[in-house]
Amino acid sequence: MSACAVATCPNYHRKTKGKGVIYHVFPVCPSRSKIWISKCKRQDHINVKYARICSDPFRPRDYMDTKVRKKNEQVAEIQQLMKCLELNTLPIVSVSHISYA
């Protein structure tokens, strides 16, 4: 599925499945998206429509907890906490990545 777009990040979905790693889509705003692309430090082109950045380059304070209502087969409606990035959050690429091997 998704691999992290950050050049130095070895994370991809299959490797990190069940480890709490989140893969974030690029911002829709073109100016913010350009900043995210520059933070990835890649030599090749990034297609922001499909590219993702994993949660490793973000700090815990970059997230806000959002309650989401979900329908479930057993329960008519449940509330689930979903981690969402704050609006103007930027990835910090200089952090060392965690090994999920």
N, C-alpha and C positions, 0 to 999 in steps of 0.2 A: 504494500500500500504506500504509505508516505515515508520519505526519508527527510531528515532535517536539511534545510537549504544552507545552513552555515557551513562554510568550507571546511572548518576544522572539526566539525561534529560527526562522530561515527554513528549516531542514533538513526534507527529506522524502526518502523512500526512493529514488525515481527520480533525484533530483538528486545524491544521494550514493552511488549504487550503484558499487561498485568502488573507493571512496575510503577504505575502512577504518572507516567510521562504523558503530557498533553501535546498535541500537534496543532499549532495555531495557523490560521489562514492569514495571508498578508492583508493589510488594511485596504479598504476600497478607495480611500482618498489618495490620489496620485502622488502628492507631495510626501505624505507619510510613508507610502509604499516605497518611494525612492530611497528614503532614509533607511528603511528596513533592508532593502537590497544592498545598500552600501555597507551596512553592518555585517552582512553575510560574507563579505570579502571574497567573493568568487570571481574567477576569471571568465567563466562562461556565462551565457545569458540565463536569467531566471524567469521562467514563465509564472508570474504571480497568480495566475488563474489556478494553477495546480500545485505550486510550491507551498511548503509548510516549514515553520520553525518550531522545534521542540521546546518544551518548557525549561530545559536546562539554562539557557541564557537569560532567564528572567528571575527576579528576586521574589520572595514570598510577598513582600509589600506591593508588588506590581499587580497583584490579583485582588479582586473583590468577590465576595461570595454572593451569588445570586440565587434566589429560590426559583425553581422551575416546576411548574405543574406538569405531571406526566400521568397518562392513563395506563393502567395496568390491568391484566386479566383478573387477578385476585381482588384488587382494591380499585374502586371506581376512579379515584383520583388520589395521587400521593404528591407530596412536595419533596423535591430533591435539591440538595445544594449543588450548584454547578460553579466551578471556578472560571471566572471571566477576567480578562486583562482590563486594567484601567484604561481609559480612553487614549491618553497620550503616552503610553508605555513604549519604551524602546528596548530592543534586545541588547544585552551586554555580552559581547562576544568574547571578551577576555577571560571569562570564568573557565575553570577547568571542568571538563565533562566527567560525569560519573560513569563508571564501567558497569554495564548491565549484562555482561556475559554470563 
